[in-house]
Amino acid sequence: MTLIAGKTTVVRLYLRGTSGPSVSVRGAIAVRRSPTEPADTIASVNAITLDPVQPHDLATSRGDAGLSLNFLLPSGLTAEGPLSVTAVNVVDAVSGIPLPLTGPAGPTVWFKAGPPLRLRILGVRYPFGSPATVRAPREKDYQALVSWLGRAYPVAEVISTRGVVDAVVPPEFGPDDINAQLAAIQALDMSTGGDQRTHYYGLVADSGFFMRGAAAGIPALPDPTTVASGPAGPADFGWDFDGAYGDWYGAHELAHTLGRRHPGFCDETQDDLLNYPFKNGQLGDETHALVGFDVGDAALGLPMQALPGEKWHDVMTYCDFQWISSYTYEGIRRRLLAEDALVSGTGPVSEPTPMAPPAPLLTATVMAGPGGSGGRPDDRYPTRNVTRVTSTDPDTRAVAGPGPEGAPEQLVSVVGTVNLTRHEGSIRFVNPVNRPAVPPSPPAGQTAPQEAADDGQAPTAVLRILQFGGTPPQEIQVPVKLNSEREPGADRTGLIDAVAPAGPAPEAVELIVDGQVMDTFRPGGSPPTLRAARYAGAEDGMLGMALEFDRDPEPDLSYSAQVSADGGRTWQTLGVGLKEPTVHLDRGQFRPGDDVRLRITTTNGFSSTAAETALFSE
């Protein structure tokens, strides 16, 4: 396993007493970055008991963090490059008297630089029960997910932001519904300049009902546009007693978005064709040559612990006691490097064989929220018109970027769901956008592999964009991103998610599967403009805003809501496909001093109007 530069790192020293009485000991190690630099001495964070009468062998000690002296490296010593480690001394923990120490010299290891995991977590609110009450993820659910990813994934940093969105489909919705909503939100975020390496994950509280999680596809090539969602709550599943299971559950679904598949253990499908190296989905075997190691999280009350390889299982299995194996760890590391190169334009990444560290190591986290409370906003907010994207009049064009021969060309984001088994499909969201996300592309000379359906063929659909005035339609073939958690015998369902040129005079969008039109989207009339936003109360940390338009919106129109916490420099989408004239904002994502603004974009699918309003400065 590769040591990641900047990641929280622990050195473990294994001792065995050879003579004398049982004794509690502490120790120190010396570490240096190069032979010419002075060594740094680091004391152990714990003491252990040595009993010559009942010695522990190395395998047993590796599987128990309480049987090794553990040394937490300062962050400055985990920068990219080599690090030499040497045991210095062991002392009686009570008297401080040094004990004789023999054994081989310590190793020299190498830290490698790597990209962070960029993550947008959207908590999904929904009404449930009679009378209906709003259900939403707990603060602990967000914290636990980010912490687990930081501790287990091969990253030094989790750059995480979060928001809260209202489900646009009533419960009991499924992951395909939520993933469609996430994909539409992501397309709008990327259109307004979002970091295209960001992965999107929907967090759904199980306090109303249990929504099984899934990713919208398992991309064979780097593709950060692949979204996923899953449940969260306090269930323990008989083995996880820290009060939150959405951490490892979310890590499983997010790993699917990074190309990881099921190795086929504990009643799951076997679709990892690269052959998982350990029996029964374990992290290792009884020799403890490979064990998991969790540095813990004091803020969440999680201790440092070793995870025996024959008891703990890879996070991509359906087994109990989940952590990340060396196999999955390295696969995720390679994919994150490839995604970083895809977006930065540096091309494919070629790496030497990684060196093995003494143990897996862990992470710092950046998380947006929770913030301060701030004062109550004004009762009414003036708005300003920001932009008006063209109407559906066939004599006009949208200004969205250069098209053929320099003419401007409109782009639309189309998100839909399909059921290939039942030959059903639905167009869920159509929104004009300014730019697409960076598409996945294979190395030169290779064809992009696609996920195969049961018949061995990669499933695809066609988006046909009809044009006014007899202009030939635009047809775009798009992949069907199959649900990652399909049960044997269950319907084959998935997502279509594309940003496509709308053509000079778009009239409608057809979703075609197997040559049949499954659904047709037709735009409504011209969208109205937001005139004002009125404070509509606050509940459970959510700020309600009632929207007033210059005229009543038609039923076929919808709106999206975006919020900026930096005065309009960057925007994040908190609602898409909305119909009711009320939007809810999670105040927990704002911090003291934020210049918070709200942007409402009303659209018929092909054209839109947008207006901004300043909410408050915390």
N, C-alpha and C positions, 0 to 999 in steps of 0.2 A: 504494500500500500504506500502511496505517495504522501509524504509530509507536505502540507500546504503552508506556504509562508504566511505569517500573520495569524494563523489559527491557534487557539488555545492548546497548549501542548504539555503533556505530562511525561516525565521520565520515570520509569519504575526500576528499582534496584531489588534484586532477589537475594536473600541471605539465608544461610543455614548455620546454626550453631553446631560446633563439633565437640565441645567439651564444656564442663562446668555446669552450674545451676541454670535454671530458667531465668531469663533476664529481658526486660523491656528496653528497647534500643531506639535511638534516632540516628540520623546520619546527615551527611553533606556530600554533594558532588561538585566537581569543578567542570565548567564548560567554557570553551573558547571558540571564536569564529575562525581564527587562523593561527598558525604556529607563532606568528610575530605579535599577536595581541595578548595582553594579560588575561588570565582566566577569571571568570566570575564564579564565586562560591554560592551555592544555593542549598538552603536547609530543607529537610523533608517536611511535608505538611502533616505528617502523622508519625506515630510510633508503632512498632510491632513487637510481639513477644517471640523470642527465640528459646526453644526448649530442645536441647540435644537429645533428650530421651524420646521425644515425639517429633522428629523433623518432618517438614513438608517437602515433597519433591517439587521440581520446577513446574511441572504441569499443573499441580494443585495450586501452587502459588500464583500462577498466571491467571487462573480462573477466579481469584478472590482479591479484590483491591486491598483488603485488610491484612493480607499476608505479604505485601511488598511495601518497601519504603517508596513513597511517591513524592516527586519533585515537580512543582509547577514552574515552568520556565517563564521568566519575564517576557513581555511582548517584544522587547528590543532584541532578544536573542532568537527570534523565530523569523527573521527577515530572510529573503531569498539567499541561498548559498549554503555552505557546509557548516556543521557544528560538531565539535569533538566533545565527548562526555567521558569523564573519569571519576570513579568513586574516590573520595578523599578520606573520609573517616566515618566510623560508627562509634557511638558513645552510649554508655548506660544512661537511659532517659531520666533516672532518678538522681544519680550521683554526678553525672557528666564525665565519668572516667572513660577515656578511650579504650576500645577493645581492639585486639589484633585483627587485622583484615587481610585476607589473601584472596586471590582470584585474578581472572584475566582483565586486561585493560578494557575500558568501555568503547563503544562504537563511535565512528564518525558517520553522521547522517547528513542528508541534503534536503533542504526545504525548497520547494518549487512554487513559483508564483502562479496564481490562477485567478480567474474572474470571480466576482461575487455572484450569489443568487439574487436576482432582482425579482421582486414578488409584489403583486397587488392582491390583497386579500379583501374580498367583498363579503361582508356578513349579509345574509339574506333574511329579511323580515317577512313574516306572513301571519295572517290571522288564523286562529284555530280554536275550536271548542264552541260550546253553547252555554252562556253567551261567548262570542268570539273575543279572544284576547290576543295581543300581538306577541309572537314568539321571535326571539332573536338570540344569536350567540352571546355567551357570557364573555366578559373581559378575559377570564382565564383561558377560554378557548383560543383566542387570538394569541395570547402570550405563550401558551404551551406549544402551538404549532410553530411559531417563529423560533422558539428556544430549541425544539427538537431538530428542526432543520439545521440550525446553527451548530448544534452539538454533533450531529451525525453525518450531514452531507459534507462533501469535500470542498468546502468553501471557508474562507476566513471571515466572511461578512455576509449577512443577509440584509440586503437593502429592501426594507419592507414598508409599504404604505398600506393604508386600509380605509375602507369606507363602508357604508351601510346602504343597501338597496332594497326596495320593496319588490317582492316577487310579482311578475306581471301575469303569472298563471296561478290560479287558485290551488290550494292543497287538495288532494295529495299529489303534488307535482313530482316529476322524476328528474334524474340528472340531465337527461337530454333537454328538458325545458330550461333548467337553470344554465346549462352550458350554452344554449342558444342565446340567452340573455347576456351572458358574459362575453360571448363572441361579438355581439353587437356593440356592447360597451367598449370593448377593447378596440374595435375598429374606429369608433369615434375618438378615443384617446390617442390612437396613433395618427389620426387625421389632424389633430391639433398639436402634434409635436412630441408625443410621448416616447419614452425610451423603448425601442423596438425589441430589446432583449428581455423585456419584462414578461414574466409568466403570470397568468390570472387564475385565481382560485376562489371558488365560492364556498362559504362556510354556512352550513344550514343546521340550525339548532334542532335537536331531537325532542325538545320539550313538547311539541305538538304531535309529530309523527316521525318515523325513522325513514329518511331518504337514503337509499343506498348510493354510495358515491361512484363516480366514473370519470374518466377522461374522455374527451371528444376526439378519439383517435390515438394512435401510438405512432408518431412520425418516424419513418425510417431515416429521414434526413433532418438536420437541425431546423426546427420550426417553432419559435417561441409563441406563435399565434395559437397553438394548441392549448385549449383551456380545459379545466377540470373543476369538479366540485365534490363535496362530501359532507357527511354529518359530523356533528360535534355534540358533546355532552359529558356527563359524569360517569357513565357506565364503566365497569371494570373488566368485563369479559372474562372474569375468573382469574386474571393475572395482572391487570394494570390498575394499580390502586392509588395513582397520584391525582385522581379527580378529573382527568381529561384524557379522552382517547382520540380526539380529533387531531392530535399531533402526529402519531405514526400512521393514522388513517390518511391524513392529508399528504404525508410524505410519500405514501404508496401511489396515490393518484397523481401527484406532481411528478414522480419519477416516470410514470407513463408518458407525460408530456415531454420528458427528456429521453424518450425512446426505449425505456426499460419495459420488458414484458414479463409475464408470469412464468416462472420456472416449472410450475406444475405440481405443487405439493399442498397437502391438506385440502383436498376437494376443489382445487382450482383447475382451470384449463391449462394445458401445457403448450404454450406458444412461443417460448424462448428457444429458438432453434440453435443457440450457441452453446447449449449444454452447461447448465449450472454445475459447478465443480464439487459441491459437497452433498452428501447424502441427506435425504429427508428435508431439504431446504435449510439445513443448519448453517451457522456461521463457520463451523469447523468440526473437529472430531474430538475424541476423548484425550488425544495427546495435548490439546490446548495449544497447538502450534499457532493457531489463529483464534483469538477471542475478541469479543467486542469490548470497547472501553468507553464509558460515558463519564465525562468530567463533571457532570451535574450542573445544577443551576441554583445557587443559594437563594436567589430572589423568589424562586418557586418552591423552595424547600426540597430540592432534589439532590441527593448525595452523589459523590463520586463513586462509581462502582465498575467492576469488571463483569463481563457478561459471558459466562462459559459457552464455548462454541457448540457443544453438543446439546445444550438446553435452549439456547436462543436461536432464532430463525431470521432469515432475510426478510426485509420489509416488503419485498415483492411477492411473498407467499401469502397464503391465508392462514398460516399457523399462528399459535400463541407465542408470546415472548418475542417481540419483534424489535430488531435493530437493523443495521445495514452491514452487509457482508463486504469483503474485499472485492468481490466480483461486481456488485452493484455500485460500490463506492468508485471504482475506477471507471466504470461505464458512464456514470454521471459526470465525473470529472472530464472525460474526453468530450462528452456532448456539450458541456458548458464552454469548453475551449472552442469548439467548433461553432457554437452560436455566437460567441464573441467575435470570431473571425468573420462570420457571415455578415454581421451588421457593420463591422468596422471596415470590411472590404479587403482584409489582409489575405484572404484565400485560405486553403486547407492548412491544417496544422499537422506537422510531423513531429513526433516526440521520441526520444530515446526510451529504452526500457526503464521504468521507475525503480528506484532503490527502495528497499524495505526498511521502514522505521521500527523502533522498538515497540510501538503501540499506536493505535488510532488516536487522533487528537482533535481539539474542538474549537469553539467559535465566538466571535463578538457579533452583536446584533444592532442594527439601526432600525428603529420602529417609529412610525409617525403616530403619536398619541399614547395615552390620552393627554389632552391639553387642559388648559385652565378654564374656569367657568366664565369669566368675562361679565360684562354688563348686559342688561336687556337691550336688544336692538330697538331702533325706532319703529313706530307703528306702521309706517308706510315708506316705501323705497322708490325713488324716481328711477326710471330706466332710460337707457339710450340705445337706439338702434345700432347694431354692429355691422350687419351685412345682409344683403338680400340676394339669395341665390335664385336663379331664373325660375320662371313659371314653366308649366308644361306646354305652353303655346308652341306649336311646331315651327314658328318663325323665329324663335329665340334659342340661345344656347346658354348653358351654365358656364361660368368662369371657374374652372377647376384645374387648369393646367394645359399645356400645349398638346394639341392633337395632331392629326395628319396635316402636313404642309403648314404648320404653325397655328392652325385653328384651335381655339380653346375646346376642351373636351371635358364633359361631366363624368365623374366617377360615382358609382353607387356601391354601398356595402349591402349585400344580400345574405341573410342568414335564414336557414330553414332546417326543419327536421324531416327525416325520411324513415319509413319502415319498409325495408326491402322485402321482408317476408310477406307482408300484406299488400304490397304495392300501394302504399299511401305516402303522401308527402304534404308538407305545409310550409309556406313562406311565412316566417315569423316577423322579420324586421327588414325594412328597406330604408336606407338613409343615405343622402348625398354626403360624400366625404371629399377631402382635399387631396389625400394621397393614400396609397395602399401601404401595408406593412411589407417589409423586405421578405420576398418569397424564398422558400428553401430551394437550393440549386445544387446539383451534384458536381463533383470535379469534372474538368473538361474531358469530353470523350465518353462520359458515362451517362446512362439514363437513370432518372430518378426512380428508385424502387417505390412501390406503393403497397399498402396493406392489402392482403388478398382476402376475398370472401371465401365462404365454405366451398364454392365450386372452383376455387383456384384463380378466379378472375378478380382483378382489382375493381371494386365497385366505383362507379362514377355516375354523375348526373349532368344534365345540361341546363344552363340558364339561357333562355331565349328572351331577348329584350326586343319587343315589338316597337315599330316606329310609326309615327304619323305620316300620312301623305304617300303611302306606298313605298317608302324607303325600305330596302331589305332589312330584315331583323338582324340583330347581333346575337351570335350564339357562342357561348363559352362553356367548355367542358370543365367540370370541377370534381374533385374527389369527394366521395362520401367518407367522412371521418367516423369510423365505426366505434360504437360504445365499447370501452375497454373491458367492461366487467360482464360480458354476456354469459349467461348461464347456458349449459348444454340444452339444446332443444328450444331455447327462447328465441323470440323474434330478433332478426338482425336490424338494429336501429342505429341511427347516427345523425351526423350534422353535415350540412353544406354551408360553407362560410367562404365568401369570395368578395373581393373588390374588383369591379369590372367597369369598363367604359359603357356608358349608357347610350351612346350614339347621339346623333344630332337632334332627334326629336322623339324622345322615349314616350311610349304610350302605355306599355304594360310589361310585366315580367312573368314568364311562364317557367315553372319548375317541371322538368321532363326527366322521367326515370324509365328505362327500358322502352323508350320510344313513346311513352304515354305521358300526357300532360297531367300532373298530379295536383297542381294548384296554380292559380293565376292571381297576381297582384295588380290592381289598377289604382292609380293615385286618385285622391280626392281633389277638391278644388284648391284654389290658392290659399296658402296658410296665412293666418292672421299674425299680428305682431304683439308681443307682450307690452302692455301699457304700464302695469305696476305690479308689485309683489307686496302682499300685506302679511304682517306677523299674525300667525294663527295658533299661537300657543306652543308650549314645550312639554314633552312627556318622555320619561325614561331616557333623558339625554338627547332626544331628537327635537330639532327646531322645525316647526311647521310653517310653511309659507304658502298662502293662498294667492293664486295667480289671476290677474285680470288682463284680458286681451282686448284689442280694439274692436273685436266683434266675436260672436260666439263661434268657436271652432266647429267644423263639420265632423260628423261621426267617423269619417274615414281618415281624419288627420290624427297625428300623435305628436308628442313633444319629448325632447330629451333635456335633462338638467345636468349642467356641469358646474363645478365649483372651483374657484381659485383661492389659494391662501397666500398668494404673493402679489396681489394687486393686478392680476390678469396676465402675468408672464407665462404661467403654466396652468393647465386645466385638467381636471379629472371628472369623468362622467359618473354620476350617481343615479341616473335613471334613464331608461330608453324605452320607447314604445308606450309612453305614459298617456293616459286618457283623461284621468280626473285632474281638475285644476288645482291640485295641492301637491307640493313636494316636501319631503322630509329630509333634513340635513343632520348628520351625526356631528354634534358639537365636539365629540371626543377627538376628532381628527384635527382640530384647530388648536393652536398654541397662543399664549399671550403675545400680543404684538402683530399677529397675522392680519393682513389687509384682505378680508374675505369678500369675495364677489360671487354672484350667481349669474349664470348665463342660461337662458331658456331658448332652445331652438325648436321651432314648430315646423313640421314637415308633412308633405303629402307623399314622401318617398323619393321624388325627383327634384323638388324645389323646396326651399326653406327660408324662413326669416329667423333672425336671432336678435336678442336684446340682452344687455347686461344691466345688473343693478348692484351697487355697493351695499353690502349687508352691515358689516361692522368691522372696526379695528379692535382687536382684543386688548 
